[in-house]
Amino acid sequence: MRRQAQNQRGMPPLSNGSTIDIVTPVAASELIQIDLSPKKPTPKPEWLKARAPMGETFHALKKLTREQGLHTVCESAHCPNIGECWNHKTATFMMLGNSCTRRCGFCAVPSGKPEPIDHDEPRRVAYAVATLGLQHAVITSVNRDDDNVGAATAFVNVIHEIRKQAPGCQVEILTPDFQGTEEAIRLVVAAGPEILNHNIETVPRLYRVAKSGGRYERSIGYLRLAKELNPKQVTKTGIIVGMGEETHELLDVFRDLAAIKVDILTIGQYLRPSKDHIPMKRYYTPQEFEFLKEEALRMGFKHVESGPLVRSSYHAHEQAQSTGLK
């Protein structure tokens, strides 16, 4: 603690007007202890632990995607369910390259300047689907804000190719928002995928930090327009929790989605991919996920998949069946 000398002993200031600082002892009780030991990372709860990917089917699928020059969101987004899904011959193929034109705060997919759209990619994706003998194929993509209509056309082409090469296989597409471009939305709806998915991701308050380039109203408008264009179109969306949202905010989003007749809702735990991504605020317990599921079902969703390890395409085939798709 420092006090001026004139206050401590009544001494006058020096001739140049300055004063002398005298350091007085500080009581031990006033000292602040600083812990310099390295911080140990908080261990994940038991309910968030998944088996490491392995097995013959896993390695066969990985080899197939490499041979065809394809990407899967399972790998690019570090999905914790990759081992389980791949060993059940379920994979989510990611088209339009592996570089996203956006940099969302929660997403592990690399961002950067994308390569030109590969117009042969839909054929190769369909070949992989047919080779694996999939009954339900999930196709997604990075954001391509440089060419929204071109991105939508790629989805249209992959739907047609899968139906040609793997007849009988259900097609679920998980698309970006196409920046709200109505022509792009009309194209994908007209192609008639069994399930049209666009993820809402988070609550409106967190869009600025979590969903770069996205707009909550735009995503709601996309899902609304899809249902208006084809009332029989099964629509789906997903949200991740643990980024700082409040329960009442989640329930408000559920109500907005139920009001535009979204059929399927997925709810999963946010897991921070790296220190460069937005911090995770907390882990939700299995009981909290069950509560959110019950609340959403009461609002009228046909199917709600809610749990710590749930991702958009987790148990996608079972979700489709619950909506009446055969």
C-alpha positions as CSV (number, residue, x, y, z in Angstrom):
1,M,0.0,0.0,0.0
2,R,1.5,3.4,-1.0
3,R,0.9,6.7,0.7
4,Q,2.5,10.1,0.1
5,A,5.2,10.9,2.7
6,Q,3.4,14.1,3.8
7,N,0.3,12.0,4.7
8,Q,2.4,9.3,6.4
9,R,4.7,11.4,8.5
10,G,3.6,15.0,7.9
11,M,6.7,15.7,5.8
12,P,6.4,18.6,3.3
13,P,6.8,18.0,-0.5
14,L,10.3,18.4,-2.1
15,S,11.4,21.7,-3.5
16,N,10.5,20.5,-7.1
17,G,6.9,19.8,-6.0
18,S,7.1,16.1,-6.0
19,T,6.5,13.7,-3.1
20,I,8.2,10.6,-1.8
21,D,6.3,7.3,-1.9
22,I,6.8,5.1,1.1
23,V,5.8,1.4,0.9
24,T,4.1,0.2,4.1
25,P,3.6,-3.5,5.0
26,V,0.4,-5.2,4.0
27,A,-1.3,-7.6,6.3
28,A,-1.0,-11.3,5.3
29,S,-4.8,-11.5,5.3
30,E,-4.9,-8.9,2.5
31,L,-2.6,-10.8,0.1
32,I,-4.1,-12.3,-3.0
33,Q,-2.9,-15.8,-3.7
34,I,-2.4,-16.5,-7.5
35,D,-2.5,-20.1,-8.6
36,L,0.1,-20.6,-11.3
37,S,-0.3,-24.4,-11.7
38,P,-1.6,-25.5,-15.1
39,K,-5.4,-25.8,-15.3
40,K,-6.7,-29.3,-15.9
41,P,-9.4,-29.6,-18.6
42,T,-12.8,-30.5,-17.2
43,P,-13.5,-34.1,-18.1
44,K,-16.5,-34.9,-20.3
45,P,-19.5,-36.4,-18.5
46,E,-19.9,-40.2,-19.0
47,W,-23.0,-39.6,-21.2
48,L,-20.8,-37.7,-23.8
49,K,-18.3,-40.5,-24.4
50,A,-18.5,-42.3,-27.7
51,R,-16.6,-45.3,-28.9
52,A,-13.6,-44.7,-31.1
53,P,-14.3,-45.4,-34.8
54,M,-13.1,-48.8,-35.9
55,G,-14.2,-51.9,-37.7
56,E,-14.2,-53.4,-41.2
57,T,-17.2,-51.4,-42.4
58,F,-15.7,-48.1,-41.1
59,H,-12.5,-48.6,-43.0
60,A,-14.3,-49.8,-46.2
61,L,-16.4,-46.6,-46.3
62,K,-13.4,-44.4,-45.6
63,K,-11.6,-46.1,-48.5
64,L,-14.6,-45.6,-50.8
65,T,-14.9,-41.9,-50.1
66,R,-11.2,-41.4,-50.8
67,E,-11.3,-43.3,-54.1
68,Q,-14.3,-41.2,-55.3
69,G,-12.8,-37.9,-54.1
70,L,-15.8,-37.3,-51.7
71,H,-16.1,-35.6,-48.4
72,T,-18.3,-36.5,-45.4
73,V,-19.6,-34.1,-42.8
74,C,-18.9,-36.9,-40.3
75,E,-15.2,-36.3,-40.7
76,S,-15.1,-32.6,-41.5
77,A,-17.3,-31.6,-38.5
78,H,-15.7,-34.1,-36.1
79,C,-19.0,-35.9,-35.4
80,P,-18.8,-38.1,-32.3
81,N,-21.1,-40.7,-33.8
82,I,-18.9,-41.5,-36.8
83,G,-18.0,-44.9,-35.6
84,E,-21.6,-46.0,-34.8
85,C,-23.1,-44.6,-38.0
86,W,-20.4,-45.7,-40.4
87,N,-20.5,-49.3,-39.1
88,H,-24.2,-49.2,-39.8
89,K,-23.5,-48.0,-43.4
90,T,-24.9,-44.6,-42.7
91,A,-22.9,-41.5,-43.8
92,T,-23.7,-37.9,-44.5
93,F,-22.0,-36.9,-47.7
94,M,-20.9,-33.3,-48.0
95,M,-20.9,-31.8,-51.5
96,L,-19.5,-28.6,-53.1
97,G,-16.0,-28.9,-51.6
98,N,-14.6,-28.9,-48.1
99,S,-14.2,-25.1,-47.8
100,C,-17.1,-23.0,-46.5
101,T,-17.7,-19.4,-47.5
102,R,-18.8,-18.7,-43.9
103,R,-17.0,-18.9,-40.6
104,C,-19.6,-20.0,-38.0
105,G,-18.4,-19.8,-34.4
106,F,-19.5,-23.4,-33.6
107,C,-18.6,-25.3,-36.8
108,A,-15.5,-27.3,-37.4
109,V,-15.8,-27.4,-41.2
110,P,-12.8,-25.4,-42.7
111,S,-13.6,-22.0,-44.2
112,G,-12.0,-20.2,-47.1
113,K,-12.3,-19.5,-50.8
114,P,-14.0,-22.5,-52.4
115,E,-13.0,-24.4,-55.6
116,P,-15.3,-24.2,-58.7
117,I,-18.4,-26.4,-58.3
118,D,-17.7,-30.0,-59.4
119,H,-20.6,-30.9,-61.7
120,D,-19.6,-34.6,-61.7
121,E,-19.8,-34.8,-57.9
122,P,-23.5,-35.7,-57.7
123,R,-22.9,-38.8,-59.9
124,R,-20.0,-40.0,-57.7
125,V,-22.0,-39.4,-54.5
126,A,-24.8,-41.5,-56.0
127,Y,-22.3,-44.2,-56.9
128,A,-21.1,-44.4,-53.3
129,V,-24.7,-44.6,-52.1
130,A,-25.4,-47.4,-54.4
131,T,-22.2,-49.3,-53.6
132,L,-23.0,-49.1,-49.9
133,G,-26.5,-50.3,-50.5
134,L,-28.0,-47.4,-48.4
135,Q,-31.7,-47.3,-47.8
136,H,-31.6,-43.7,-46.5
137,A,-28.9,-41.3,-47.9
138,V,-28.2,-37.9,-46.3
139,I,-26.6,-35.3,-48.4
140,T,-25.4,-31.9,-47.2
141,S,-22.9,-29.2,-48.3
142,V,-20.8,-26.3,-47.3
143,N,-22.2,-22.8,-47.8
144,R,-21.6,-21.5,-51.3
145,D,-22.6,-17.8,-51.0
146,D,-20.7,-17.3,-54.2
147,D,-23.3,-19.3,-56.2
148,N,-26.5,-20.1,-54.4
149,V,-28.4,-21.3,-57.5
150,G,-25.5,-23.4,-58.6
151,A,-25.4,-25.0,-55.1
152,A,-29.1,-25.7,-55.3
153,T,-28.7,-27.3,-58.7
154,A,-26.1,-29.6,-57.3
155,F,-28.6,-30.9,-54.7
156,V,-31.2,-31.3,-57.5
157,N,-28.7,-33.4,-59.5
158,V,-27.7,-35.6,-56.7
159,I,-31.4,-36.4,-55.9
160,H,-31.9,-37.4,-59.5
161,E,-28.6,-39.4,-59.6
162,I,-29.4,-41.4,-56.5
163,R,-32.8,-42.3,-57.8
164,K,-31.2,-43.5,-61.0
165,Q,-28.3,-45.5,-59.4
166,A,-30.0,-46.5,-56.2
167,P,-33.7,-46.8,-56.8
168,G,-35.7,-47.2,-53.6
169,C,-33.2,-45.2,-51.5
170,Q,-34.7,-42.4,-49.5
171,V,-33.0,-39.0,-50.0
172,E,-32.6,-36.5,-47.2
173,I,-30.9,-33.2,-48.0
174,L,-29.5,-30.8,-45.5
175,T,-29.0,-27.5,-47.2
176,P,-27.6,-24.1,-46.3
177,D,-30.0,-21.1,-46.4
178,F,-29.0,-20.1,-50.0
179,Q,-29.0,-16.5,-48.6
180,G,-32.8,-16.7,-48.9
181,T,-32.6,-16.9,-52.7
182,E,-36.2,-18.0,-53.6
183,E,-35.1,-19.5,-57.0
184,A,-32.7,-21.9,-55.1
185,I,-35.3,-22.9,-52.6
186,R,-37.9,-23.6,-55.3
187,L,-35.4,-25.8,-57.2
188,V,-34.7,-28.1,-54.2
189,V,-38.3,-28.4,-53.2
190,A,-39.4,-29.2,-56.8
191,A,-36.8,-32.0,-56.8
192,G,-38.9,-33.8,-54.2
193,P,-36.4,-35.1,-51.6
194,E,-38.1,-37.3,-49.0
195,I,-36.8,-35.0,-46.3
196,L,-35.7,-31.4,-46.7
197,N,-33.5,-30.3,-43.8
198,H,-32.2,-26.8,-42.9
199,N,-30.7,-26.3,-39.5
200,I,-31.8,-23.4,-37.3
201,E,-28.7,-24.1,-35.1
202,T,-29.3,-21.7,-32.2
203,V,-31.5,-19.0,-30.7
204,P,-31.9,-15.6,-32.4
205,R,-29.8,-13.7,-29.7
206,L,-26.7,-15.8,-30.5
207,Y,-26.8,-15.7,-34.3
208,R,-24.3,-12.8,-34.5
209,V,-21.6,-14.8,-32.7
210,A,-22.5,-18.3,-33.6
211,K,-23.9,-18.3,-37.1
212,S,-21.8,-16.0,-39.2
213,G,-23.7,-14.7,-42.3
214,G,-26.9,-16.4,-41.1
215,R,-30.2,-14.8,-40.2
216,Y,-32.8,-16.4,-37.9
217,E,-35.7,-14.8,-39.9
218,R,-34.1,-16.0,-43.1
219,S,-33.9,-19.6,-41.9
220,I,-37.5,-19.6,-40.6
221,G,-38.6,-18.1,-43.9
222,Y,-36.9,-20.9,-45.8
223,L,-38.6,-23.6,-43.9
224,R,-41.9,-21.8,-44.1
225,L,-41.6,-21.4,-47.9
226,A,-40.7,-25.1,-48.4
227,K,-43.9,-26.1,-46.7
228,E,-46.0,-23.6,-48.6
229,L,-44.6,-24.8,-52.0
230,N,-45.3,-28.4,-51.1
231,P,-47.5,-29.1,-48.0
232,K,-46.6,-32.8,-48.1
233,Q,-42.9,-32.1,-48.0
234,V,-41.3,-33.4,-44.8
235,T,-39.2,-30.7,-43.3
236,K,-36.6,-31.0,-40.5
237,T,-34.3,-28.8,-38.5
238,G,-31.7,-29.0,-35.8
239,I,-30.4,-27.0,-32.9
240,I,-27.4,-27.3,-30.6
241,V,-27.4,-26.3,-27.0
242,G,-24.7,-25.2,-24.5
243,M,-23.6,-22.0,-26.2
244,G,-25.2,-19.7,-23.6
245,E,-28.9,-19.8,-24.6
246,E,-31.7,-19.8,-22.0
247,T,-34.4,-22.4,-21.7
248,H,-37.2,-19.9,-22.5
249,E,-35.3,-18.9,-25.7
250,L,-35.2,-22.5,-26.8
251,L,-38.9,-23.0,-26.2
252,D,-39.6,-19.8,-28.2
253,V,-37.7,-21.3,-31.1
254,F,-39.6,-24.5,-30.8
255,R,-42.8,-22.6,-31.0
256,D,-41.7,-20.7,-34.1
257,L,-40.8,-24.0,-35.8
258,A,-44.0,-25.7,-34.8
259,A,-46.0,-22.8,-36.1
260,I,-44.6,-23.4,-39.6
261,K,-45.3,-27.1,-39.3
262,V,-41.7,-28.4,-39.2
263,D,-42.0,-32.2,-38.9
264,I,-38.7,-33.3,-37.3
265,L,-36.5,-31.6,-34.7
266,T,-33.1,-32.7,-33.5
267,I,-31.4,-31.3,-30.3
268,G,-27.8,-32.0,-29.4
269,Q,-25.0,-30.8,-27.2
270,Y,-22.5,-28.3,-28.5
271,L,-18.9,-29.5,-28.2
272,R,-16.2,-26.8,-28.9
273,P,-14.1,-28.0,-31.8
274,S,-11.1,-25.9,-30.9
275,K,-10.0,-22.8,-28.9
276,D,-10.7,-20.7,-32.0
277,H,-14.4,-21.5,-31.7
278,I,-16.9,-20.0,-29.3
279,P,-16.7,-21.3,-25.7
280,M,-19.1,-23.9,-24.5
281,K,-21.1,-22.5,-21.5
282,R,-22.3,-25.8,-20.0
283,Y,-23.2,-29.4,-20.5
284,Y,-26.9,-30.3,-20.6
285,T,-27.8,-33.5,-18.7
286,P,-29.8,-36.4,-20.2
287,Q,-32.7,-35.3,-18.0
288,E,-32.7,-31.8,-19.6
289,F,-32.6,-33.3,-23.1
290,E,-35.6,-35.4,-22.1
291,F,-37.4,-32.3,-20.9
292,L,-36.8,-30.4,-24.1
293,K,-38.0,-33.4,-26.1
294,E,-41.3,-33.7,-24.1
295,E,-41.9,-29.9,-24.5
296,A,-41.3,-30.0,-28.3
297,L,-43.5,-33.0,-28.8
298,R,-46.3,-31.2,-27.0
299,M,-46.0,-28.5,-29.5
300,G,-46.8,-30.8,-32.4
301,F,-43.6,-32.1,-33.9
302,K,-43.9,-35.6,-35.4
303,H,-40.5,-36.7,-34.2
304,V,-37.9,-35.2,-31.8
305,E,-34.4,-36.6,-31.5
306,S,-32.9,-35.1,-28.3
307,G,-29.7,-36.2,-26.5
308,P,-26.1,-35.3,-25.8
309,L,-24.6,-37.0,-28.8
310,V,-27.5,-36.2,-31.3
311,R,-26.5,-34.6,-34.5
312,S,-28.7,-33.6,-37.5
313,S,-28.4,-37.0,-39.3
314,Y,-28.2,-39.2,-36.2
315,H,-30.7,-42.1,-36.6
316,A,-32.0,-40.3,-39.8
317,H,-33.6,-43.5,-41.1
318,E,-35.6,-44.0,-37.9
319,Q,-36.7,-40.3,-38.0
320,A,-38.0,-40.7,-41.5
321,Q,-40.1,-43.8,-40.5
322,S,-41.6,-41.9,-37.6
323,T,-43.1,-39.3,-40.1
324,G,-44.9,-42.0,-42.1
325,L,-42.2,-42.4,-44.8
326,K,-41.8,-46.0,-45.9
